[in-house]
Amino acid sequence: MANDAVCPKCEGTGFIIIERGGISGAEPCDCRAQGRTERLQDRSQIPPLYRNASFDNFVVPGIENPSARRELTTALLAVKNFVRDFKDEKRPGLLLIGNTGTGKTHLAVAALRQIIDKGFEGLFYNYQNLLNSIKAGYDASSNSANREAYQSALDAEVLLLDDLGAHRATDWVEDTVNSIITYRCDNRKPLLATTNMPDADAGSAVVHKSGLDKPEYRRTLAEQIGGRARSRLFEMCTVVRMPLVEDYRVRKGKQF
């Protein structure tokens, strides 16, 4: 939310008067940059649930669970390092892979917010909502005027795609996702993404035991978005695997 208070330095004009060598002039006030950051945050479409997500309020387990504490801290540091080095032309993207409730979205949004603070324009999209918007925009019977969703996913200076792969895999989905990821990769446009889909190369288990102790196959990231898009992601992204920890949403809701 933009701050409506009048800046005491420039009294709301956006410029301050300076004197150098006996000559008066004007230069931009610091409040102009601050105002731009606030406007960029407002336009980022970050959902209210994550609007205050930061590295400082990312909670890791206590000393009673040293393994989870160590692994989540390692993931947190990896994302912090990505933001510190942003923008890395060789790997301008970030991919967070892990099970539901491990804090992927929190970390991705915290990274996006800090990148916006650096002056970049960022845009948050839930993967399924983006696909729904794109599809509606090209469906004449829907009377939708939302044809800009696809173009905004291409043009955004920094794009965050949350829950990548959380949509039934079809040829149309694969082609659409591949075109967005390929365009951003080819043009070195930063892409931050989170996914619950496992990937063996990222250290995720593709097969796990069910309650009946029988092997259960999990659809992989490549199967959900296509092999071409998956390959491009790994080409352009720093990949961070989130550890196997208890779902934090369930942990927060426990009353026992």
C-alpha positions as CSV (number, residue, x, y, z in Angstrom):
1,M,0.0,0.0,0.0
2,A,1.5,3.3,-1.0
3,N,2.3,5.8,1.8
4,D,0.1,8.9,1.6
5,A,2.2,11.0,4.0
6,V,3.9,14.0,2.4
7,C,7.7,13.7,2.3
8,P,9.3,16.3,4.6
9,K,12.4,16.6,2.4
10,C,10.6,17.6,-0.8
11,E,7.2,18.5,0.6
12,G,5.6,16.2,-2.0
13,T,7.2,17.7,-5.1
14,G,9.5,14.8,-5.7
15,F,12.5,17.1,-6.0
16,I,14.8,18.8,-3.6
17,I,16.7,22.1,-4.2
18,I,20.5,21.9,-4.0
19,E,23.3,24.3,-4.4
20,R,26.6,23.5,-6.0
21,G,29.2,26.1,-6.7
22,G,26.8,28.9,-5.9
23,I,24.3,27.6,-8.5
24,S,20.9,26.3,-7.4
25,G,19.3,23.3,-9.0
26,A,16.9,20.4,-8.4
27,E,17.5,16.7,-8.1
28,P,15.1,13.8,-7.5
29,C,14.2,13.1,-3.9
30,D,14.8,9.6,-2.4
31,C,11.0,9.3,-1.9
32,R,10.5,8.9,-5.6
33,A,12.4,5.6,-5.6
34,Q,10.5,4.5,-2.5
35,G,7.2,5.3,-4.2
36,R,8.1,3.4,-7.3
37,T,8.9,0.3,-5.2
38,E,5.6,0.5,-3.5
39,R,3.8,0.8,-6.8
40,L,5.7,-2.2,-8.2
41,Q,4.7,-4.2,-5.1
42,D,1.0,-3.2,-5.6
43,R,1.1,-4.2,-9.2
44,S,2.8,-7.6,-8.7
45,Q,-0.5,-9.5,-8.0
46,I,1.0,-11.3,-5.0
47,P,-2.0,-12.8,-3.2
48,P,-2.9,-11.3,0.2
49,L,-1.9,-14.5,2.0
50,Y,1.7,-14.0,0.9
51,R,1.9,-10.2,0.7
52,N,4.1,-10.0,3.8
53,A,6.2,-13.1,3.1
54,S,9.9,-12.4,3.7
55,F,13.1,-14.3,4.5
56,D,12.8,-13.0,8.1
57,N,9.4,-14.5,8.8
58,F,10.2,-17.9,7.1
59,V,9.9,-20.3,10.0
60,V,12.3,-23.3,10.2
61,P,11.8,-26.2,12.7
62,G,13.4,-25.8,16.2
63,I,16.3,-27.7,17.7
64,E,14.0,-30.6,18.5
65,N,14.2,-31.5,14.7
66,P,17.8,-30.8,13.8
67,S,17.7,-32.6,10.4
68,A,14.7,-30.6,9.1
69,R,16.1,-27.4,10.6
70,R,19.4,-27.9,8.8
71,E,17.9,-28.8,5.5
72,L,15.3,-26.0,5.4
73,T,18.0,-23.5,6.5
74,T,20.1,-24.7,3.5
75,A,17.2,-24.1,1.2
76,L,16.6,-20.6,2.6
77,L,20.3,-19.7,2.2
78,A,20.2,-20.9,-1.4
79,V,17.3,-18.7,-2.2
80,K,18.9,-15.7,-0.4
81,N,22.0,-16.3,-2.5
82,F,19.9,-16.3,-5.7
83,V,18.5,-12.9,-4.8
84,R,21.9,-11.5,-3.7
85,D,23.3,-12.4,-7.1
86,F,20.3,-11.4,-9.1
87,K,20.3,-10.9,-12.0
88,D,22.6,-13.8,-13.2
89,E,22.5,-13.8,-17.0
90,K,23.6,-17.5,-17.1
91,R,20.9,-18.7,-14.7
92,P,18.3,-16.0,-14.3
93,G,15.6,-18.4,-13.0
94,L,14.8,-20.2,-9.7
95,L,13.0,-23.5,-9.4
96,L,11.8,-24.7,-6.0
97,I,10.8,-28.4,-6.0
98,G,9.2,-30.1,-3.0
99,N,6.1,-31.6,-1.4
100,T,3.0,-29.6,-0.4
101,G,3.5,-27.4,2.7
102,T,7.3,-27.2,2.7
103,G,7.3,-23.4,2.3
104,K,8.1,-23.1,-1.5
105,T,5.6,-20.3,-2.2
106,H,6.7,-18.3,0.9
107,L,10.3,-18.5,-0.2
108,A,9.5,-17.7,-3.9
109,V,7.4,-14.7,-3.0
110,A,10.0,-13.5,-0.5
111,A,12.6,-13.6,-3.3
112,L,10.2,-11.8,-5.7
113,R,9.5,-9.1,-3.2
114,Q,13.3,-8.4,-2.6
115,I,13.9,-8.4,-6.4
116,I,11.1,-5.8,-6.7
117,D,12.8,-3.8,-4.0
118,K,15.9,-3.8,-6.3
119,G,13.8,-1.9,-8.9
120,F,12.6,-4.8,-11.1
121,E,9.0,-5.3,-12.1
122,G,7.6,-8.6,-10.9
123,L,4.4,-10.5,-11.6
124,F,2.9,-13.4,-9.6
125,Y,0.7,-16.0,-11.4
126,N,-0.8,-19.2,-10.0
127,Y,-0.1,-21.7,-12.7
128,Q,-3.6,-23.1,-13.0
129,N,-5.2,-19.6,-12.9
130,L,-2.8,-18.4,-15.7
131,L,-3.7,-21.3,-17.9
132,N,-7.4,-20.8,-17.2
133,S,-7.1,-17.1,-18.1
134,I,-5.2,-17.8,-21.3
135,K,-7.7,-20.4,-22.4
136,A,-10.7,-18.2,-21.6
137,G,-9.0,-15.4,-23.6
138,Y,-9.0,-17.5,-26.7
139,D,-12.5,-18.9,-26.2
140,A,-14.9,-16.9,-28.2
141,S,-17.9,-18.3,-26.4
142,S,-16.6,-17.1,-23.0
143,N,-16.9,-13.4,-23.9
144,S,-13.6,-13.0,-22.2
145,A,-11.4,-10.0,-22.9
146,N,-8.5,-11.5,-20.9
147,R,-6.3,-12.1,-24.0
148,E,-3.4,-10.3,-22.3
149,A,-2.7,-13.0,-19.8
150,Y,-0.5,-15.0,-22.2
151,Q,1.3,-11.8,-23.3
152,S,1.9,-10.7,-19.8
153,A,3.5,-14.0,-18.9
154,L,5.9,-13.5,-21.8
155,D,6.6,-9.8,-21.2
156,A,6.8,-9.6,-17.4
157,E,10.3,-8.5,-16.4
158,V,10.3,-11.1,-13.6
159,L,7.6,-13.8,-13.6
160,L,6.7,-16.1,-10.7
161,L,4.7,-19.2,-11.6
162,D,3.4,-20.9,-8.5
163,D,2.4,-24.6,-8.4
164,L,3.9,-25.4,-11.8
165,G,2.4,-28.6,-13.2
166,A,-0.8,-28.5,-11.2
167,H,-3.1,-28.9,-14.2
168,R,-4.2,-31.9,-16.2
169,A,-1.6,-32.5,-18.9
170,T,-2.9,-32.0,-22.4
171,D,-1.3,-31.2,-25.7
172,W,-2.6,-27.6,-25.4
173,V,-1.2,-27.2,-21.9
174,E,2.2,-28.6,-22.9
175,D,2.4,-26.4,-25.9
176,T,1.4,-23.3,-24.0
177,V,3.8,-23.8,-21.1
178,N,6.6,-24.7,-23.4
179,S,6.2,-21.5,-25.4
180,I,6.2,-19.4,-22.2
181,I,9.2,-21.1,-20.7
182,T,11.1,-21.2,-24.0
183,Y,10.5,-17.6,-24.7
184,R,11.7,-16.5,-21.3
185,C,14.7,-18.8,-21.5
186,D,15.8,-17.6,-24.9
187,N,15.4,-14.0,-23.9
188,R,17.1,-14.5,-20.5
189,K,14.0,-13.2,-18.8
190,P,13.9,-14.3,-15.1
191,L,11.4,-17.0,-14.1
192,L,10.7,-18.1,-10.5
193,A,8.7,-21.2,-10.2
194,T,7.5,-23.7,-7.5
195,T,6.3,-27.2,-8.1
196,N,5.0,-30.2,-6.2
197,M,5.9,-32.5,-9.1
198,P,8.9,-34.8,-8.4
199,D,12.0,-34.9,-10.6
200,A,14.7,-37.5,-10.1
201,D,17.5,-35.2,-11.2
202,A,16.5,-32.8,-8.5
203,G,16.6,-35.6,-5.9
204,S,12.9,-36.1,-5.6
205,A,11.5,-39.6,-5.2
206,V,9.3,-40.6,-8.1
207,V,8.1,-43.8,-6.4
208,H,6.9,-44.1,-2.8
209,K,5.2,-46.6,-0.7
210,S,1.4,-46.4,-0.2
211,G,-0.4,-47.1,3.0
212,L,-0.6,-50.8,1.9
213,D,3.2,-50.8,1.5
214,K,2.8,-51.0,-2.3
215,P,4.9,-48.9,-4.7
216,E,3.0,-45.9,-6.0
217,Y,4.2,-44.1,-9.0
218,R,4.0,-40.3,-9.0
219,R,3.7,-38.3,-12.2
220,T,6.9,-36.3,-12.8
221,L,7.5,-32.7,-13.7
222,A,8.4,-33.7,-17.3
223,E,5.1,-35.6,-17.6
224,Q,3.1,-32.7,-16.4
225,I,4.6,-29.9,-18.5
226,G,6.5,-31.8,-21.2
227,G,10.1,-32.8,-21.6
228,R,11.0,-29.6,-23.6
229,A,9.8,-27.2,-21.0
230,R,11.3,-29.2,-18.2
231,S,14.7,-29.2,-20.0
232,R,14.6,-25.4,-20.5
233,L,13.7,-24.9,-16.8
234,F,16.8,-26.8,-15.7
235,E,18.9,-24.9,-18.3
236,M,17.9,-21.5,-16.9
237,C,17.2,-22.1,-13.3
238,T,19.0,-22.5,-10.0
239,V,17.2,-25.6,-8.7
240,V,16.4,-25.9,-5.0
241,R,14.9,-29.1,-3.5
242,M,12.9,-28.6,-0.4
243,P,13.4,-31.3,2.2
244,L,10.7,-33.8,3.4
245,V,9.2,-32.0,6.4
246,E,5.7,-32.0,8.0
247,D,3.2,-29.9,6.1
248,Y,3.5,-26.5,7.8
249,R,-0.2,-25.8,7.2
250,V,-1.2,-28.9,9.1
251,R,1.4,-28.2,11.8
252,K,-0.1,-24.6,12.3
253,G,-3.6,-26.0,12.5
254,K,-2.9,-28.7,15.1
255,Q,-4.7,-28.2,18.4
256,F,-3.2,-31.2,20.1
